[in-house]
Amino acid sequence: MNKKIGLVSLGCAKNQTDAETMLALLMGDGYEAVSDPAEADIIIVNTCGFIDSAKQESIETILEMAQYKTDGNCKKLIVTGCLAERYADDILSELPEVDAVLGTGDYDKIEEIIDRAFTDEKIPVMCGHIDRTPEGNLPRVLLTPEYTAYLKIADGCDNNCTYCAIPKIRGKFRSRPVLEIVDEAKELAGNGVKELILIAQDTTRYGQDIGTSLPELLEELVKVDGIEWIRVHYYYSEAITKELIDTMAKYDKICNYIDMPIQHADNYILRRMARRTSREEMEEKIAYMREKLENCYIRTSIIVGFPGETEEHFANLYDFVEKMRFDRMGVFAYSQEEGTPAAEFPDQVDDEVKQDRLDRLMTLQQGISLELNKSKIGSVAEVLVEGYDADNYLFYGRGRGDSIDVDGKIYFGTEKEVAPGDMIKVKILDASEYDLTGMEV
């Protein structure tokens, strides 16, 4: 059997780390990874199944990759990840091009499922083990630049928000042991990683199931030599504690970057979402963050058009965004996900109304972002160099307030030699809604 593997990973960073492990396991078994799917003997599509648009992208990608059975070398098409876990039966019945299906709890069995795809007469399926966590530190082939890596500290979720299917896809919340995480961080640092991005479905609840906490984990990770930035994604506002913020404030190595998906700010809608917080509590916590964390950057995400959201509820949300002045914000139209409580709520909002509210919020945020960015003109930012933009004759990178793939860039000129992965200082000279421009100092 030829062993050229093509892998396409969709969706979130948590899904990407699973893909990185699958790729490493296969390469360790003699498979060769190729970037051109036309050359691949086996193609893996690691899917997302979170919302309708993600599911549609996953299906379109599966069908696109299936064409290489005719136009390329592909012998077997393997579907993994969240869509595979959630809709295995539908995939088997509707997509005959697929040769095997592997769920979220079994990604470490990728070699086995490929072997079975070549030998079994029946299409092999490994799904339904959503509460299983592969043991130990499995190898990874980073799909990020070599200086940045995601580090998954937990999987699953127990929050059971009424709009979300993640507990049905990823299982109950499960923290990894501190020592296992620290060992992986040391290995990543030894391979040249300078920026660690901690991820989980809810990082703030890390350790509650195993007798530890996120502040305790951070206290250990800051000791890892070679790591210069530690960034944390997916804080749930209701679980952010003063201890956590105080721990962040103690260490320069921890970026003062709060990625906090609030989803809404009207108390009635928050209760309907089964979020365990209130507008008043969020305002209090944001004030504490900005008091304790110097140059604090707060990123959030918001859902508009949730069932029952009236114009008054939206006005309360709009007012909150206007007052809180988030540094970064993403807005999403509510997606009616089957199997979730909110999908059965009777007062669904029209798509046109959702889009109108999304546009109004994003217009508001663009103005806020421009004002906040202009306020940085004249300041000096620490920048992680990422590359060179030949069109603008400028290098670019990210500051402490910019995470990979989701935030803006800092473009800069320099008279020195710089390379991706370098840490430099840049004086900010100009600003747009999302990006900054300056000169290395």
Order of alpha helices (4+ residues) and beta strands (2+ residues): beta-alpha-beta-beta-alpha-alpha-beta-alpha-alpha-beta-alpha-beta-beta-beta-alpha-beta-alpha-beta-alpha-beta-alpha-beta-alpha-alpha-beta-alpha-beta-alpha-beta-beta-beta-beta-beta
